[in-house]
């Protein structure tokens, strides 16, 4: 991905992201499931995060009730999204520069200065249909977040709007809880029910909601907090010593048995291959050369313990048990 805008720690001009999207579900259960997935994923990799969320309809409806013309709401949502970063005075000046009248700016300032954001109180103050719909969706989402047991890892942010105009409902962003060093989001997304339909001949709306993980920002957070990763995902490296065909067949058998096996295919010398396995944290190495072929056995090296054992070439089950024991 590429983007315009300011560059800072965790926020780059060019970046890689991993997207998860659900199509065809209009219920906010889809949002709750994606938010739960994010909370569990970051928990597994050891990053303490909070998921901030809002509903675009809430902000849009409030702006309409304040007296902002509908065609201007999109531009003003971008300004409101900057509130926590810039403060109301700076945002007020920006709104006026966009042609918003003083009474409307004052109405927005009253909304921003609201001490309590109890949803029912907001609905009484701003009675438009979009506000009512947003509150119904937010309350339903809260129920599902409670049911998933992740409510304490989320925070309702009534000013969150997200920068893209594709979003039609729920929006969310993922931040480090303490935001130390990296204030940018590690992931974000929301509901975009009109995008797919706008690209089809029928123009019919298709419910859709997504979540993007910012892999570069996550890596930056890892480096900043000096978190040690889970080690290699590869459980065993198979090294052929002029025995490529046999090792190819063995690697296939290991994978079929559920072992995450990698086959050394670069032609490295044995010493270099072992250095690679050690550097990558691969726990076991299997060596098969002419001597092993002659004896009908493979050499299995435990890289952590630094010891070797011999196992029959065709005994996949014993390798599986050995790895399970480790």
The 8 nearest C-alpha neighbors of each residue, nearest first, counted from 0:
[[1, 14, 13, 15, 2, 16, 12, 11],
 [2, 0, 13, 12, 14, 3, 11, 15],
 [3, 1, 12, 4, 13, 0, 11, 14],
 [2, 4, 12, 5, 1, 6, 11, 13],
 [3, 5, 2, 6, 12, 11, 10, 7],
 [6, 4, 7, 3, 10, 12, 11, 2],
 [5, 7, 11, 10, 12, 4, 8, 9],
 [6, 8, 10, 9, 5, 11, 183, 181],
 [9, 7, 10, 181, 6, 180, 11, 219],
 [8, 10, 216, 181, 219, 183, 7, 11],
 [11, 9, 7, 6, 8, 183, 216, 12],
 [12, 10, 6, 13, 14, 9, 7, 8],
 [11, 13, 2, 1, 6, 14, 3, 10],
 [14, 12, 1, 11, 0, 2, 15, 10],
 [13, 15, 0, 11, 215, 1, 12, 16],
 [16, 14, 214, 0, 215, 213, 17, 13],
 [15, 17, 213, 214, 212, 211, 18, 14],
 [16, 18, 212, 211, 213, 19, 214, 15],
 [19, 17, 211, 210, 212, 16, 20, 209],
 [18, 20, 210, 209, 211, 17, 21, 33],
 [21, 19, 209, 208, 210, 18, 22, 207],
 [22, 20, 208, 207, 209, 23, 19, 29],
 [23, 21, 207, 206, 24, 20, 208, 205],
 [22, 24, 206, 207, 205, 25, 21, 208],
 [25, 23, 26, 206, 22, 29, 207, 21],
 [24, 26, 206, 23, 27, 207, 29, 28],
 [27, 25, 28, 24, 29, 30, 136, 206],
 [28, 26, 30, 29, 140, 31, 25, 136],
 [27, 29, 31, 26, 30, 32, 143, 140],
 [30, 28, 27, 32, 31, 26, 33, 24],
 [31, 29, 27, 33, 32, 28, 34, 208],
 [32, 30, 28, 34, 29, 33, 35, 144],
 [31, 33, 35, 29, 30, 34, 28, 36],
 [32, 34, 36, 30, 35, 31, 37, 29],
 [33, 35, 37, 31, 36, 32, 30, 38],
 [36, 34, 32, 38, 37, 33, 31, 39],
 [35, 37, 33, 39, 34, 38, 40, 32],
 [36, 38, 40, 34, 35, 39, 41, 33],
 [39, 37, 35, 41, 36, 40, 42, 34],
 [40, 38, 42, 36, 37, 41, 35, 43],
 [41, 39, 37, 43, 42, 38, 36, 44],
 [42, 40, 44, 46, 43, 38, 39, 37],
 [43, 41, 39, 45, 40, 44, 46, 38],
 [44, 42, 40, 41, 45, 39, 46, 38],
 [43, 45, 41, 42, 46, 40, 228, 229],
 [46, 44, 42, 43, 41, 47, 226, 228],
 [45, 47, 41, 44, 42, 48, 175, 221],
 [48, 46, 176, 175, 45, 42, 41, 49],
 [49, 47, 175, 176, 174, 46, 173, 50],
 [48, 50, 152, 153, 176, 174, 173, 51],
 [51, 49, 173, 153, 172, 154, 152, 52],
 [52, 50, 154, 172, 171, 153, 155, 156],
 [51, 53, 171, 155, 170, 156, 154, 50],
 [52, 54, 170, 156, 157, 169, 159, 155],
 [53, 55, 169, 168, 56, 57, 170, 133],
 [54, 56, 168, 57, 58, 160, 167, 59],
 [57, 55, 59, 129, 133, 54, 58, 60],
 [58, 56, 130, 133, 60, 55, 59, 54],
 [57, 59, 61, 60, 55, 56, 62, 76],
 [60, 58, 56, 62, 61, 57, 55, 72],
 [61, 59, 129, 130, 63, 57, 62, 58],
 [60, 62, 64, 58, 63, 59, 125, 65],
 [61, 63, 65, 59, 67, 60, 64, 58],
 [62, 64, 60, 67, 66, 61, 65, 59],
 [65, 63, 61, 66, 62, 125, 60, 127],
 [64, 66, 62, 63, 106, 67, 103, 61],
 [67, 65, 63, 64, 103, 68, 62, 106],
 [66, 68, 63, 62, 65, 69, 72, 71],
 [69, 67, 71, 70, 66, 63, 72, 62],
 [68, 70, 72, 71, 67, 63, 73, 59],
 [69, 71, 68, 72, 73, 67, 74, 75],
 [72, 70, 69, 68, 73, 74, 75, 67],
 [73, 71, 75, 69, 74, 70, 76, 59],
 [72, 74, 76, 75, 71, 77, 164, 70],
 [75, 73, 76, 77, 72, 71, 78, 97],
 [76, 74, 78, 72, 77, 73, 79, 71],
 [75, 77, 79, 73, 78, 74, 72, 160],
 [78, 76, 80, 75, 79, 74, 162, 160],
 [77, 79, 75, 80, 76, 81, 90, 74],
 [80, 78, 76, 81, 82, 77, 158, 75],
 [79, 81, 77, 159, 160, 78, 158, 82],
 [82, 80, 79, 84, 78, 83, 85, 77],
 [83, 81, 86, 85, 79, 84, 80, 87],
 [82, 84, 81, 86, 85, 80, 158, 87],
 [83, 85, 81, 82, 86, 80, 87, 90],
 [86, 84, 82, 83, 81, 89, 90, 87],
 [87, 85, 82, 88, 89, 83, 84, 90],
 [86, 88, 90, 89, 91, 82, 85, 108],
 [89, 87, 91, 90, 86, 92, 85, 93],
 [88, 90, 92, 91, 87, 86, 85, 93],
 [89, 91, 93, 87, 92, 88, 94, 78],
 [92, 90, 88, 94, 93, 89, 87, 95],
 [91, 93, 95, 89, 90, 94, 96, 88],
 [92, 94, 90, 96, 91, 95, 89, 97],
 [93, 95, 91, 97, 96, 92, 99, 90],
 [94, 96, 99, 98, 92, 97, 93, 91],
 [95, 97, 93, 94, 98, 92, 99, 91],
 [98, 96, 94, 95, 99, 93, 75, 74],
 [97, 99, 95, 96, 100, 94, 93, 101],
 [98, 100, 95, 94, 97, 103, 104, 101],
 [99, 101, 103, 102, 104, 98, 95, 94],
 [100, 102, 104, 103, 105, 99, 95, 106],
 [103, 101, 105, 104, 100, 106, 99, 65],
 [102, 104, 106, 100, 105, 101, 65, 107],
 [105, 103, 107, 101, 106, 102, 108, 100],
 [104, 106, 108, 102, 103, 107, 101, 109],
 [107, 105, 103, 109, 104, 108, 65, 102],
 [108, 106, 110, 104, 105, 109, 111, 103],
 [107, 109, 105, 111, 110, 106, 112, 104],
 [110, 108, 106, 112, 107, 111, 105, 113],
 [109, 111, 107, 108, 113, 112, 106, 61],
 [112, 110, 108, 109, 113, 107, 87, 158],
 [111, 113, 109, 110, 114, 108, 107, 87],
 [114, 112, 110, 111, 115, 109, 116, 108],
 [113, 115, 112, 116, 111, 110, 117, 109],
 [116, 114, 113, 117, 120, 121, 118, 112],
 [115, 117, 118, 121, 114, 113, 120, 157],
 [118, 116, 120, 119, 115, 121, 122, 114],
 [117, 119, 121, 120, 116, 122, 134, 138],
 [118, 120, 122, 121, 117, 123, 134, 116],
 [121, 119, 123, 117, 122, 118, 124, 116],
 [120, 122, 118, 124, 119, 123, 125, 117],
 [121, 123, 119, 125, 120, 124, 126, 118],
 [124, 122, 120, 121, 125, 126, 119, 118],
 [123, 125, 121, 122, 126, 120, 119, 61],
 [124, 126, 122, 123, 127, 61, 121, 64],
 [127, 125, 122, 123, 124, 128, 130, 131],
 [128, 126, 130, 129, 60, 125, 64, 131],
 [127, 129, 131, 130, 132, 126, 60, 133],
 [130, 128, 60, 132, 56, 131, 127, 133],
 [131, 129, 57, 60, 133, 132, 128, 127],
 [132, 130, 128, 134, 129, 133, 122, 135],
 [131, 133, 129, 135, 130, 134, 128, 136],
 [134, 132, 130, 136, 57, 56, 135, 131],
 [133, 135, 137, 131, 136, 132, 138, 130],
 [136, 134, 132, 138, 133, 137, 139, 131],
 [135, 137, 139, 133, 134, 138, 140, 132],
 [138, 136, 140, 134, 139, 135, 133, 141],
 [137, 139, 141, 135, 140, 136, 134, 142],
 [140, 138, 136, 142, 137, 141, 135, 143],
 [139, 141, 137, 143, 142, 138, 27, 136],
 [142, 140, 144, 138, 139, 143, 137, 145],
 [143, 141, 145, 139, 140, 144, 146, 138],
 [142, 144, 146, 140, 145, 141, 31, 147],
 [145, 143, 141, 147, 150, 146, 142, 149],
 [146, 144, 148, 142, 143, 150, 147, 141],
 [145, 147, 143, 144, 148, 142, 149, 150],
 [148, 146, 144, 145, 149, 143, 35, 150],
 [149, 147, 145, 146, 150, 144, 151, 35],
 [148, 150, 152, 151, 147, 144, 145, 35],
 [149, 151, 144, 153, 145, 152, 148, 141],
 [152, 150, 149, 153, 154, 148, 49, 145],
 [153, 151, 49, 150, 149, 50, 48, 154],
 [152, 154, 50, 49, 150, 151, 51, 155],
 [153, 155, 51, 50, 156, 52, 49, 152],
 [154, 156, 52, 51, 53, 157, 153, 50],
 [155, 157, 158, 159, 53, 52, 51, 154],
 [158, 156, 53, 159, 155, 58, 116, 54],
 [159, 157, 156, 80, 79, 160, 82, 58],
 [158, 160, 80, 156, 157, 53, 161, 52],
 [159, 161, 80, 55, 76, 158, 162, 77],
 [162, 160, 163, 159, 80, 170, 77, 171],
 [161, 163, 77, 160, 164, 80, 76, 165],
 [164, 162, 165, 161, 166, 160, 77, 73],
 [163, 165, 166, 162, 73, 161, 167, 74],
 [166, 164, 163, 191, 167, 194, 193, 190],
 [167, 165, 191, 190, 164, 168, 189, 163],
 [168, 166, 191, 190, 55, 192, 165, 56],
 [169, 167, 55, 54, 190, 56, 166, 170],
 [168, 170, 54, 189, 190, 53, 55, 171],
 [171, 169, 189, 53, 52, 54, 188, 168],
 [172, 170, 52, 51, 187, 188, 189, 53],
 [171, 173, 187, 51, 50, 186, 184, 52],
 [172, 174, 50, 186, 184, 185, 49, 187],
 [175, 173, 184, 48, 49, 185, 176, 50],
 [174, 176, 48, 178, 177, 47, 49, 173],
 [175, 177, 48, 49, 178, 47, 174, 179],
 [176, 178, 179, 175, 48, 47, 174, 182],
 [179, 177, 175, 182, 181, 176, 180, 174],
 [180, 178, 177, 181, 182, 175, 176, 223],
 [179, 181, 178, 182, 8, 223, 220, 9],
 [182, 180, 178, 183, 179, 9, 8, 220],
 [181, 183, 178, 180, 184, 179, 174, 175],
 [184, 182, 181, 9, 10, 185, 174, 8],
 [183, 185, 174, 173, 186, 172, 182, 187],
 [186, 184, 213, 173, 216, 174, 217, 212],
 [185, 187, 212, 173, 213, 211, 184, 172],
 [188, 186, 172, 211, 171, 210, 173, 212],
 [189, 187, 210, 209, 171, 170, 211, 172],
 [188, 190, 170, 169, 208, 209, 171, 166],
 [189, 191, 208, 168, 169, 166, 167, 207],
 [192, 190, 166, 167, 207, 165, 193, 208],
 [191, 193, 206, 207, 205, 194, 204, 190],
 [194, 192, 204, 196, 191, 195, 197, 205],
 [193, 195, 197, 196, 192, 191, 165, 198],
 [196, 194, 198, 197, 193, 205, 199, 204],
 [197, 195, 202, 204, 203, 199, 198, 194],
 [196, 198, 202, 194, 195, 199, 193, 203],
 [197, 199, 196, 195, 194, 200, 202, 201],
 [200, 198, 196, 202, 201, 197, 195, 203],
 [199, 201, 202, 198, 196, 197, 203, 195],
 [202, 200, 203, 199, 196, 197, 198, 204],
 [201, 203, 196, 197, 199, 200, 204, 198],
 [202, 204, 196, 201, 205, 197, 199, 193],
 [205, 203, 196, 193, 192, 202, 206, 195],
 [204, 206, 192, 196, 195, 23, 207, 193],
 [207, 205, 192, 23, 25, 24, 22, 204],
 [208, 206, 22, 192, 191, 21, 190, 23],
 [209, 207, 190, 21, 189, 20, 191, 22],
 [210, 208, 20, 188, 189, 19, 21, 190],
 [209, 211, 188, 19, 187, 18, 20, 189],
 [212, 210, 18, 186, 187, 17, 188, 16],
 [211, 213, 186, 17, 16, 214, 185, 18],
 [214, 212, 16, 185, 186, 216, 215, 217],
 [213, 215, 217, 16, 216, 15, 212, 218],
 [216, 214, 218, 217, 213, 14, 15, 219],
 [215, 217, 9, 219, 213, 218, 214, 185],
 [218, 216, 220, 214, 219, 215, 185, 213],
 [217, 219, 221, 215, 220, 216, 214, 222],
 [218, 220, 216, 222, 221, 217, 9, 223],
 [221, 219, 217, 223, 218, 222, 224, 216],
 [222, 220, 218, 226, 224, 219, 223, 225],
 [223, 221, 225, 219, 220, 224, 218, 226],
 [222, 224, 220, 221, 225, 219, 180, 226],
 [223, 225, 221, 226, 222, 220, 219, 46],
 [226, 224, 222, 223, 221, 227, 220, 228],
 [227, 225, 221, 224, 228, 222, 45, 223],
 [226, 228, 225, 229, 221, 230, 222, 45],
 [227, 229, 230, 226, 44, 221, 231, 45],
 [230, 228, 227, 231, 44, 232, 43, 226],
 [231, 229, 228, 280, 232, 279, 281, 227],
 [230, 232, 280, 233, 281, 279, 229, 234],
 [231, 233, 234, 230, 259, 281, 229, 280],
 [234, 232, 259, 231, 235, 260, 281, 261],
 [235, 233, 259, 281, 260, 282, 232, 283],
 [234, 236, 283, 260, 284, 233, 281, 237],
 [237, 235, 284, 261, 260, 262, 285, 238],
 [236, 238, 285, 262, 284, 263, 261, 286],
 [237, 239, 286, 263, 285, 236, 262, 240],
 [240, 238, 242, 243, 287, 241, 246, 286],
 [239, 241, 288, 242, 287, 238, 243, 286],
 [240, 242, 239, 243, 288, 289, 287, 244],
 [243, 241, 239, 240, 245, 244, 288, 246],
 [242, 244, 246, 239, 245, 241, 247, 240],
 [245, 243, 247, 246, 242, 248, 239, 249],
 [244, 246, 248, 247, 243, 242, 249, 239],
 [247, 245, 249, 243, 248, 244, 239, 250],
 [246, 248, 244, 250, 245, 249, 243, 251],
 [249, 247, 251, 245, 246, 250, 244, 252],
 [250, 248, 246, 252, 251, 247, 253, 245],
 [251, 249, 253, 247, 252, 248, 246, 260],
 [250, 252, 248, 254, 249, 253, 255, 247],
 [251, 253, 249, 255, 250, 254, 256, 248],
 [254, 252, 250, 256, 258, 255, 251, 249],
 [253, 255, 258, 257, 251, 256, 252, 259],
 [254, 256, 252, 253, 257, 251, 258, 250],
 [257, 255, 253, 254, 258, 252, 319, 315],
 [258, 256, 254, 255, 259, 253, 319, 260],
 [257, 259, 254, 253, 260, 256, 234, 319],
 [260, 258, 233, 234, 254, 257, 235, 261],
 [261, 259, 235, 258, 233, 236, 234, 254],
 [260, 262, 236, 237, 235, 263, 233, 259],
 [263, 261, 237, 236, 264, 238, 250, 260],
 [262, 264, 238, 265, 237, 261, 236, 239],
 [263, 265, 266, 262, 267, 238, 239, 243],
 [266, 264, 267, 263, 272, 262, 268, 238],
 [265, 267, 264, 268, 263, 272, 239, 269],
 [268, 266, 265, 272, 271, 269, 263, 264],
 [267, 269, 271, 270, 272, 266, 273, 240],
 [270, 268, 272, 271, 273, 267, 238, 240],
 [269, 271, 273, 272, 268, 274, 267, 275],
 [272, 270, 274, 268, 273, 269, 267, 275],
 [273, 271, 275, 269, 274, 270, 267, 268],
 [272, 274, 276, 270, 275, 271, 277, 269],
 [275, 273, 271, 277, 272, 276, 278, 270],
 [274, 276, 272, 278, 273, 277, 279, 271],
 [277, 275, 273, 281, 279, 274, 278, 280],
 [276, 278, 274, 280, 275, 279, 273, 281],
 [277, 279, 275, 280, 276, 274, 281, 273],
 [280, 278, 276, 277, 281, 231, 275, 230],
 [279, 281, 277, 231, 278, 230, 282, 276],
 [280, 282, 276, 231, 279, 234, 283, 233],
 [281, 283, 302, 234, 280, 301, 303, 235],
 [284, 282, 235, 301, 302, 300, 281, 234],
 [283, 285, 236, 300, 235, 299, 237, 286],
 [286, 284, 299, 237, 298, 238, 236, 300],
 [287, 285, 298, 238, 297, 237, 239, 299],
 [286, 288, 239, 297, 291, 240, 298, 238],
 [289, 287, 240, 291, 290, 242, 292, 241],
 [288, 290, 292, 291, 293, 287, 242, 240],
 [289, 291, 293, 288, 292, 294, 287, 296],
 [292, 290, 296, 294, 288, 297, 293, 289],
 [293, 291, 289, 295, 290, 294, 288, 296],
 [292, 294, 290, 291, 295, 289, 296, 288],
 [295, 293, 291, 296, 292, 290, 297, 289],
 [294, 296, 292, 293, 312, 291, 311, 297],
 [297, 295, 311, 312, 291, 310, 294, 309],
 [296, 298, 291, 312, 310, 287, 309, 311],
 [297, 299, 309, 286, 285, 308, 300, 287],
 [300, 298, 285, 308, 307, 284, 309, 297],
 [299, 301, 307, 284, 283, 306, 302, 285],
 [302, 300, 283, 306, 305, 304, 303, 307],
 [303, 301, 305, 282, 283, 304, 300, 277],
 [302, 304, 301, 305, 282, 283, 306, 277],
 [303, 305, 301, 306, 302, 300, 307, 282],
 [306, 304, 302, 301, 303, 300, 307, 283],
 [307, 305, 301, 304, 300, 308, 302, 303],
 [308, 306, 300, 299, 301, 298, 305, 309],
 [307, 309, 299, 298, 300, 310, 306, 301],
 [310, 308, 298, 297, 296, 299, 311, 307],
 [309, 311, 296, 297, 312, 308, 298, 314],
 [312, 310, 296, 314, 313, 295, 297, 309],
 [313, 311, 296, 297, 295, 314, 310, 315],
 [312, 314, 311, 315, 249, 296, 295, 310],
 [315, 313, 311, 316, 317, 312, 318, 310],
 [314, 316, 318, 317, 313, 319, 253, 252],
 [315, 317, 319, 318, 314, 320, 256, 321],
 [318, 316, 320, 319, 315, 314, 321, 310],
 [317, 319, 321, 315, 320, 316, 322, 314],
 [318, 320, 316, 322, 317, 321, 323, 315],
 [321, 319, 323, 317, 318, 322, 324, 316],
 [322, 320, 318, 324, 319, 323, 317, 325],
 [321, 323, 325, 319, 324, 320, 318, 234],
 [324, 322, 320, 325, 321, 319, 318, 258],
 [325, 323, 321, 322, 320, 319, 318, 317],
 [324, 322, 323, 321, 320, 282, 301, 283]]
